[in-house]
């Protein structure tokens, strides 16, 4: 591995460590496989573990190898962070109750790579301004999307259902969208699915135990 690629990889790992903005309340572990262009994938969180992955939206740049994604080095928490270009738009956050689970779907448009991370946290603390968000729940699932931009109209989604209480989302800066999902149950095991046609990331949260 050449020096440039190693620096890019270390930068990506360090940057995701800065994204969380709050202390996790459980062990981190990744299960399943990440999606690549032209494919879909599903990851089941074992014991509600942390998951990470990459979703290619649209076509990769013609002047860059499809197997290598350049990332910026980590920046201080209060500094604007550049993102991979071209940027991807988050066009919608959709929440639908189904028989036995609630489905949260992030829909994307544009062309670029979306880096995502999901994990349970002890508090909903927004990265950047340290705002504590009250989602009125027994557990909090944090969703970080990097390499995206979004409209402020999708920043908060109220949902009083059987499985989740609400979703609070906010743009960390022009490159990151951070969401907090309040769950009715305590740390329910969840499933993450990605698809490139249509381009979307889906989180399924099972029905709370009575």
N, C-alpha and C positions, 0 to 999 in steps of 0.2 A: 504494500500500500504506500503510495507516495505521500510526501509531507503535506501537500495541499489537501488531499482527501482526508488524512488523519486529523488535521486541524478542523476541517469542516465537520467531521463526525463528532469530535470532542465538543465543538461549539454547540451542536444540536442537542447533545446529551445534557450539557451544562444549562442550556437555555430552558429545557423542559423542567429541570430541577427548580429554576427560578419561577416558573409559571404558577405553581400551586398556590402560593400566597397564604397558605395556612397549613396547620399540622395535620397529618393523616392520623386516623384512629384505627388503623389496621395494617396487616402485612401486605406488602406489594408483591404481586405475582402476575405474570402475563400468560394467557392461555390462548390457543388457536393460532391463526395466521392473519397477517395483514393483507389487504387487497392490493393488487397492482392493476395497471391499465388493462382494460378488457376483461376484468374478472370481478367477481363478488366474493365476499368472505363473511364468515360469522365467527365471533369469538364469544364463548361462554365464560363468564367470570367465575372461577372456582373460589368458593367461599368469599364472594364479593370482592375479588382481588382487583388491583389496578391493572388497566389495560392501556396500551399505546399502539399507534399504527399510522399509516400514511395512505391517503386516497388521492389518486390522480384524477383531476377534473379536466375534461376537455383533452386536447392534444398536448404532449410535452413539447417544449421549445425545440425547433429543428436543429439548433446549434449546440444542443447539450445532449450527452449520452443519456439514454432512457434509464439506465441503471444507477446513475449517480445524481444526487440532488445536493447542490451547493447551499450551505447554510451560513449565516453570519455568526461571528463569535458572540459570546454572551455579553450583555450590557448591564449596567446598574439598573436597579428596579425602577428608578424614576427617569430613565432615559428612553426616548423614542427608539424603537427597535425596527430596523429595516426588515422586510420580509422577502421571500422568493417572489420574483415577478415572472409572468404577469399574475395579478391578484385574482382571487376567487371571491365571488359574492355569496353571502348567506341570504338566500331569497325568502326563506320561510322556516319557522319552527312550528311543526304541527304536532298536536297531542290528541290521541284518540284512545278511548277505552275499548278494549276487546274482551271477549270471554276468557278470563283467567290472567289477563295482563294489560298493562297500559303501554302504548307505543309512542315514543318521542322521535320525531323525524326531523333532521336538519337537511334542508335541500340547498343545493349549490348550483351556481351558474358561472361561466367564465372559463378560464384555462389556467391551470397551475396545480401545485401540490398542496394538499391540506394535511397538516400534521395534527393528530388528535390524541388526547389523553383523558381517561375517565378514572376516577377514584373516589372513595368515600373519605370525607374529611370531618374533623370534629367541630369546626366552625366555618360558616360561609363568610370569608374575608376576601374582598375584591383585591386583586393585585393592583399595585399602583397607588391607590388612595387609601387603602386599608379600611374601606367601609365595611362594616359588619351588616350582613343581610339577614333578615328574619324571614325564613321560609315556612315557619310553623310546622316543623316535622320532627319525627323521631330520629331520622338519619338524613345526611346530606350527601348527595352524589354530585361531585364537581366535574364539569365537562370543559376542557380547554381545546379550542380550535385555533391553530396558528397558520398564518398565510391567508387570512380571510379578511373581508370587510363586510360591514352590515349596516342596515338602516336602523335608526333608533326606535322605529315602530315595533320591532320584534324583541325589544329588550326585556319585556316582562310578560309572562303568560300565566294568568290565573287558571287553576284547574282544581276544583274540589271534587275529586273522584275517590275510588276505593283504594288506589295504590299510591298516588302522589298528591301533594298539597298545592304546590305551585312551582313555577320555573322562573327564576330571576336571571336575566342575561345582561351583560354589559360589555361594551367594547373596551378592552384593556388599552389599546391604542389603535392606530390605523391598520394593524396587522393581526390582532388577536381578539377573539370573542370568548368570553368566559361565562359559563352558566352554572347555576346552583339548582339542583333538583331536590325538592323536599319529598321524602318518602314516608308513607304511613307506617310501614313495617320497619323493623330495625335491621339495617344493612341487608336488604334482600339481594340474593344472587341475581345478576342481570346479564343480558346478552347484548352484544354490540354487533351490528351487521353493517357492511358497506356495499355500495353498488355504484357502478360507473354509468349505468344506463337504466333509469335516470341517476344522476350523480347525487348521492345522498348518504347520510349516516343515520342509522336507526338504533335506538336503545329500547329494549323491551324490559319492563319491570313487572315481575309477577304479582298476582293478587296477594294482598296482605293476609297473614294468618289471623284467624279470629281467636 
